[in-house]
Amino acid sequence: MQTSPVETLKLAIVAVTGLSKDTLHVYVGLATFVLAALLLRKPARSIVPWLFVLAIAILGEIVDMHEDLRILAYWRWLDSLHDIVNTLFWPTVLLLLARFSKIFERV
C-alpha cells in the first residue's frame, strides 16, 4: 500500500509525540473545544465551541476519505466514525457537564 503525504505527516506526528492516533484525536478535540471557547469568548455550555470541534473532526475525516478513495479505492467509514467519536467524546462530556450540572459555576 502506498503512503500518502497526509498519512506520512500523521505518522511523523505520532513518532515525534509518542502518542497513538486515537490519543491525538482526543487531544485535538479538547484543544479545539478550549481554544474555540476562549477565542470566541463563549462559555463551555455554549454549543458553538462543540460545533467547531465537530467541524474540525469532519474536515479531518473528509481528508482521510479522499486519501482512502485515492489509494484504496474504498472509504474506511467505520475508522472515520471511530475517529469522530474519539475527537468529540470529551468536548461532549464538558458541554453536557456545563449545561446540566453546577460543576463550572462560580462559587
Backbone as a chain_set.jsonl record, in Angstrom:
{"seq": "MQTSPVETLKLAIVAVTGLSKDTLHVYVGLATFVLAALLLRKPARSIVPWLFVLAIAILGEIVDMHEDLRILAYWRWLDSLHDIVNTLFWPTVLLLLARFSKIFERV", "coords": {"N": [[0.843, -1.187, 0.0], [0.517, 2.2, -0.818], [1.834, 5.069, 0.797], [0.295, 8.034, 1.667], [0.907, 11.624, 1.437], [-0.486, 12.887, 3.509], [-0.907, 10.798, 5.347], [1.754, 10.23, 5.873], [2.513, 12.576, 7.204], [0.852, 12.353, 9.481], [1.909, 10.005, 10.623], [4.468, 10.931, 11.207], [3.894, 12.84, 13.177], [2.875, 11.147, 15.149], [5.214, 9.686, 15.656], [6.964, 11.693, 16.613], [5.607, 12.685, 18.882], [5.069, 10.389, 20.324], [2.602, 9.466, 20.873], [-0.51, 7.712, 20.375], [-2.606, 7.521, 17.416], [-5.302, 7.594, 18.139], [-5.18, 8.833, 20.674], [-4.189, 11.316, 19.907], [-6.399, 12.282, 18.498], [-8.172, 12.688, 20.621], [-6.793, 14.7, 22.04], [-6.724, 16.746, 20.107], [-9.461, 17.262, 19.885], [-10.101, 18.191, 22.511], [-8.352, 20.417, 22.712], [-9.26, 22.01, 20.585], [-11.884, 22.547, 21.431], [-11.452, 24.016, 23.837], [-9.837, 26.17, 22.901], [-11.561, 27.317, 20.973], [-13.668, 28.139, 22.63], [-12.325, 30.023, 24.239], [-11.227, 31.889, 22.341], [-13.515, 32.749, 21.004], [-14.894, 33.712, 23.06], [-16.904, 32.281, 24.386], [-18.956, 30.476, 26.657], [-18.407, 27.221, 28.199], [-20.807, 25.916, 28.167], [-22.023, 26.689, 25.868], [-23.021, 25.771, 22.596], [-21.429, 26.418, 20.482], [-18.457, 26.198, 20.66], [-18.332, 23.384, 20.673], [-19.423, 22.8, 18.182], [-17.367, 23.756, 16.574], [-15.412, 21.845, 17.13], [-16.694, 19.607, 16.037], [-16.728, 20.401, 13.336], [-13.95, 20.478, 12.746], [-13.323, 17.783, 13.168], [-14.886, 16.538, 11.18], [-13.808, 17.723, 8.856], [-11.196, 16.68, 8.969], [-11.778, 13.984, 8.59], [-12.867, 14.035, 6.063], [-10.61, 14.591, 4.559], [-9.199, 12.215, 5.128], [-11.012, 10.379, 3.979], [-10.849, 11.099, 1.277], [-8.174, 10.4, 0.784], [-8.319, 7.628, 1.326], [-10.063, 6.806, -0.754], [-8.552, 7.513, -2.973], [-6.209, 5.968, -2.704], [-6.916, 3.373, -1.732], [-9.272, 2.835, -3.007], [-11.669, 2.591, -1.736], [-13.725, 3.703, 0.995], [-12.871, 3.794, 4.354], [-15.113, 3.902, 6.35], [-15.971, 3.169, 8.916], [-13.656, 3.475, 10.42], [-13.406, 6.233, 10.185], [-15.716, 7.052, 11.544], [-15.068, 6.111, 14.097], [-12.863, 7.779, 14.647], [-14.125, 10.3, 14.695], [-15.851, 9.995, 16.884], [-13.91, 9.639, 18.915], [-12.705, 12.17, 18.828], [-14.792, 13.875, 19.524], [-15.681, 13.012, 22.017], [-14.743, 13.897, 24.749], [-15.11, 16.771, 24.549], [-17.901, 16.709, 24.281], [-18.662, 15.606, 26.744], [-17.764, 17.668, 28.438], [-19.371, 19.806, 27.526], [-21.963, 18.831, 28.183], [-21.716, 18.554, 30.977], [-21.297, 21.25, 31.654], [-23.732, 22.328, 30.884], [-25.715, 20.877, 32.28], [-25.026, 20.503, 34.931], [-23.649, 21.81, 37.995], [-20.987, 22.124, 38.014], [-19.209, 23.903, 36.727], [-19.904, 26.353, 37.662], [-19.386, 29.509, 39.219], [-18.209, 30.064, 42.509]], "CA": [[0.0, 0.0, 0.0], [1.232, 3.467, -0.939], [1.579, 6.004, 1.883], [0.014, 9.37, 1.163], [1.552, 12.697, 2.202], [-1.266, 13.116, 4.73], [-0.583, 9.702, 6.256], [3.156, 10.423, 6.258], [2.504, 13.63, 8.221], [0.269, 11.785, 10.702], [2.884, 9.076, 11.208], [5.552, 11.749, 11.764], [3.39, 13.413, 14.43], [2.838, 10.024, 16.097], [6.6, 9.366, 16.012], [7.543, 12.784, 17.407], [4.93, 12.816, 20.18], [4.997, 9.115, 21.029], [1.195, 9.21, 21.181], [-1.249, 6.982, 19.348], [-3.539, 8.347, 16.631], [-6.516, 7.786, 18.94], [-4.883, 9.838, 21.696], [-4.091, 12.611, 19.233], [-7.772, 12.737, 18.23], [-8.702, 13.188, 21.891], [-6.133, 15.977, 22.32], [-7.198, 17.744, 19.133], [-10.828, 17.613, 20.275], [-10.062, 19.024, 23.72], [-7.698, 21.692, 22.406], [-10.168, 22.784, 19.733], [-13.002, 22.991, 22.272], [-10.99, 25.069, 24.755], [-9.419, 27.338, 22.121], [-12.75, 27.957, 20.389], [-14.375, 28.829, 23.716], [-11.542, 31.198, 24.642], [-11.108, 32.871, 21.263], [-14.833, 33.29, 20.682], [-15.465, 34.184, 24.335], [-18.142, 31.531, 24.619], [-18.826, 29.565, 27.796], [-18.39, 25.792, 27.877], [-22.189, 25.453, 27.962], [-22.43, 27.079, 24.52], [-22.839, 24.742, 21.57], [-20.514, 26.923, 19.45], [-17.151, 25.514, 20.67], [-18.549, 21.98, 20.309], [-19.592, 22.77, 16.733], [-16.034, 23.893, 15.986], [-14.783, 20.519, 17.221], [-17.357, 18.774, 15.033], [-16.252, 20.82, 12.013], [-12.564, 20.027, 12.599], [-13.354, 16.321, 13.044], [-15.426, 16.197, 9.856], [-12.81, 18.115, 7.852], [-10.128, 15.688, 9.009], [-12.247, 12.724, 8.013], [-13.009, 14.245, 4.615], [-9.254, 14.392, 4.017], [-8.933, 10.775, 5.195], [-11.857, 9.714, 2.989], [-10.253, 11.364, -0.027], [-6.971, 9.575, 0.695], [-8.768, 6.234, 1.208], [-10.605, 6.576, -2.09], [-7.462, 7.636, -3.935], [-5.209, 4.908, -2.569], [-7.519, 2.049, -1.524], [-10.472, 2.76, -3.857], [-12.869, 2.497, -0.895], [-13.659, 4.535, 2.19], [-12.942, 3.079, 5.633], [-16.019, 4.785, 7.073], [-16.003, 2.819, 10.341], [-12.49, 4.139, 11.011], [-13.745, 7.653, 10.276], [-16.681, 7.183, 12.639], [-14.282, 5.916, 15.313], [-12.077, 8.998, 14.858], [-15.043, 11.387, 15.067], [-16.274, 9.731, 18.27], [-12.757, 9.95, 19.777], [-12.478, 13.609, 18.833], [-15.92, 14.577, 20.151], [-16.107, 12.453, 23.301], [-14.544, 14.778, 25.906], [-15.85, 18.022, 24.391], [-19.316, 16.443, 24.557], [-18.783, 15.465, 28.197], [-17.641, 19.01, 29.024], [-20.571, 20.558, 27.172], [-23.088, 18.33, 28.978], [-21.481, 18.936, 32.375], [-21.507, 22.692, 31.781], [-25.151, 22.635, 30.708], [-26.654, 20.166, 33.152], [-24.545, 20.379, 36.302], [-23.156, 23.07, 38.538], [-19.55, 21.941, 38.167], [-18.464, 25.036, 36.215], [-20.428, 27.601, 38.214], [-18.511, 30.214, 40.149], [-18.65, 29.987, 43.904]], "C": [[0.885, 1.247, 0.0], [0.869, 4.368, 0.232], [1.408, 7.402, 1.307], [0.795, 10.417, 1.96], [0.828, 12.983, 3.524], [-0.933, 12.044, 5.77], [0.857, 9.809, 6.742], [3.263, 11.482, 7.352], [1.953, 13.097, 9.542], [1.252, 10.847, 11.4], [4.062, 9.828, 11.822], [5.132, 12.362, 13.099], [3.335, 12.338, 15.504], [4.256, 9.707, 16.575], [7.212, 10.427, 16.924], [6.927, 12.844, 18.803], [4.956, 11.537, 21.002], [3.582, 8.737, 21.408], [0.55, 8.432, 20.047], [-2.144, 7.956, 18.568], [-4.818, 8.61, 17.419], [-6.312, 8.861, 20.002], [-4.79, 11.226, 21.067], [-5.469, 13.159, 18.883], [-8.39, 13.325, 19.499], [-8.106, 14.56, 22.191], [-6.588, 17.081, 21.376], [-8.614, 18.197, 19.499], [-10.851, 18.539, 21.48], [-9.459, 20.4, 23.434], [-8.601, 22.583, 21.558], [-11.318, 23.352, 20.55], [-12.576, 24.174, 23.153], [-10.597, 26.322, 23.983], [-10.602, 28.068, 21.488], [-13.515, 28.729, 21.454], [-13.635, 30.114, 24.112], [-11.525, 32.277, 23.562], [-12.443, 33.521, 20.916], [-15.552, 33.85, 21.906], [-16.841, 33.573, 24.591], [-17.936, 30.622, 25.826], [-18.861, 28.105, 27.341], [-19.8, 25.253, 27.627], [-22.741, 25.836, 26.579], [-22.141, 25.948, 23.544], [-21.771, 25.142, 20.552], [-19.132, 26.264, 19.502], [-17.261, 24.036, 20.265], [-18.714, 21.849, 18.791], [-18.267, 22.959, 16.008], [-15.304, 22.558, 16.015], [-15.378, 19.59, 16.164], [-16.847, 19.117, 13.634], [-14.831, 20.342, 11.761], [-12.52, 18.515, 12.395], [-13.835, 15.903, 11.654], [-14.427, 16.557, 8.758], [-11.657, 17.112, 7.801], [-10.536, 14.38, 8.362], [-12.539, 12.848, 6.517], [-11.655, 14.062, 3.937], [-8.921, 12.906, 4.006], [-9.741, 10.004, 4.156], [-11.268, 9.881, 1.584], [-9.018, 10.483, -0.235], [-7.325, 8.095, 0.554], [-9.234, 5.937, -0.215], [-9.506, 6.619, -3.15], [-6.525, 6.425, -3.898], [-5.837, 3.511, -2.502], [-8.713, 1.777, -2.435], [-11.733, 2.445, -3.053], [-12.63, 3.312, 0.37], [-13.79, 3.662, 3.422], [-13.799, 3.91, 6.596], [-16.131, 4.428, 8.556], [-14.805, 3.419, 11.076], [-12.759, 5.633, 11.174], [-14.729, 7.911, 11.415], [-15.967, 7.064, 13.986], [-13.491, 7.186, 15.649], [-12.957, 10.163, 15.294], [-15.515, 11.213, 16.501], [-15.133, 10.059, 19.233], [-12.555, 11.456, 19.911], [-13.561, 14.346, 19.62], [-16.241, 14.123, 21.572], [-15.958, 13.443, 24.46], [-15.151, 16.166, 25.727], [-17.352, 17.845, 24.66], [-19.55, 16.312, 26.052], [-18.72, 16.845, 28.857], [-18.871, 19.865, 28.741], [-21.754, 20.128, 28.048], [-22.927, 18.665, 30.46], [-21.749, 20.429, 32.584], [-22.985, 23.054, 31.696], [-26.043, 22.069, 31.808], [-26.139, 19.89, 34.556], [-24.06, 21.742, 36.757], [-21.625, 23.068, 38.664], [-18.736, 23.148, 37.706], [-18.967, 26.378, 36.741], [-19.426, 28.201, 39.185], [-19.099, 30.148, 41.554], [-18.838, 31.36, 44.478]], "O": [[1.873, 1.324, 0.73], [-0.297, 4.424, 0.623], [2.257, 7.892, 0.562], [1.292, 10.12, 3.047], [1.464, 13.284, 4.534], [-0.705, 12.357, 6.938], [1.145, 9.51, 7.9], [4.011, 11.311, 8.315], [2.521, 13.359, 10.603], [1.406, 10.893, 12.621], [4.598, 9.407, 12.848], [5.921, 12.399, 14.043], [3.708, 12.589, 16.65], [4.474, 9.484, 17.766], [7.897, 10.099, 17.893], [7.637, 13.03, 19.791], [4.875, 11.581, 22.229], [3.371, 7.798, 22.175], [1.003, 8.484, 18.904], [-2.399, 9.074, 19.016], [-5.359, 9.715, 17.376], [-7.182, 9.708, 20.203], [-5.266, 12.203, 21.646], [-5.692, 14.367, 18.96], [-9.061, 14.356, 19.441], [-8.834, 15.483, 22.558], [-6.809, 18.216, 21.798], [-8.924, 19.386, 19.427], [-11.542, 19.558, 21.472], [-9.995, 21.421, 23.864], [-8.689, 23.787, 21.801], [-11.687, 24.513, 20.378], [-13.256, 25.199, 23.203], [-10.982, 27.427, 24.367], [-10.638, 29.298, 21.472], [-13.961, 29.85, 21.209], [-14.254, 31.162, 24.295], [-11.78, 33.448, 23.845], [-12.495, 34.702, 20.575], [-16.657, 34.385, 21.811], [-17.796, 34.258, 24.958], [-16.855, 30.057, 25.997], [-19.295, 27.802, 26.229], [-19.963, 24.24, 26.948], [-23.801, 25.357, 26.176], [-21.13, 25.256, 23.662], [-21.26, 24.285, 19.832], [-18.661, 25.8, 18.464], [-16.377, 23.507, 19.591], [-18.207, 20.904, 18.186], [-18.06, 22.384, 14.939], [-14.653, 22.18, 15.041], [-14.65, 18.872, 15.479], [-16.565, 18.221, 12.838], [-14.532, 19.851, 10.672], [-11.771, 18.021, 11.552], [-13.253, 15.016, 11.03], [-14.224, 15.776, 7.829], [-11.197, 16.741, 6.721], [-9.742, 13.743, 7.67], [-12.462, 11.858, 5.789], [-11.564, 13.452, 2.871], [-8.421, 12.385, 3.008], [-9.224, 9.083, 3.523], [-11.199, 8.928, 0.808], [-8.84, 9.894, -1.301], [-6.71, 7.383, -0.24], [-8.841, 4.931, -0.806], [-9.532, 5.849, -4.111], [-6.103, 5.925, -4.941], [-5.348, 2.577, -3.138], [-9.117, 0.628, -2.613], [-12.755, 2.071, -3.628], [-11.492, 3.573, 0.759], [-14.727, 2.869, 3.523], [-13.287, 4.534, 7.525], [-16.365, 5.315, 9.377], [-14.928, 3.826, 12.232], [-12.383, 6.229, 12.184], [-14.584, 8.88, 12.161], [-16.238, 7.835, 14.906], [-13.457, 7.612, 16.803], [-12.57, 10.934, 16.173], [-15.571, 12.184, 17.256], [-15.363, 10.692, 20.263], [-12.265, 11.951, 21.001], [-13.275, 15.329, 20.303], [-17.005, 14.793, 22.266], [-16.954, 13.795, 25.092], [-15.677, 16.707, 26.7], [-17.993, 18.742, 25.207], [-20.527, 16.847, 26.576], [-19.528, 17.154, 29.732], [-19.355, 20.57, 29.626], [-22.465, 20.974, 28.59], [-23.901, 19.021, 31.124], [-22.359, 20.819, 33.579], [-23.437, 23.984, 32.363], [-27.012, 22.707, 32.219], [-26.753, 19.123, 35.298], [-24.064, 22.705, 35.99], [-21.051, 23.918, 39.345], [-17.661, 23.394, 38.253], [-18.497, 27.429, 36.303], [-18.71, 27.484, 39.883], [-20.314, 30.174, 41.749], [-19.208, 31.496, 45.644]]}, "num_chains": 1, "name": "protein.A"}
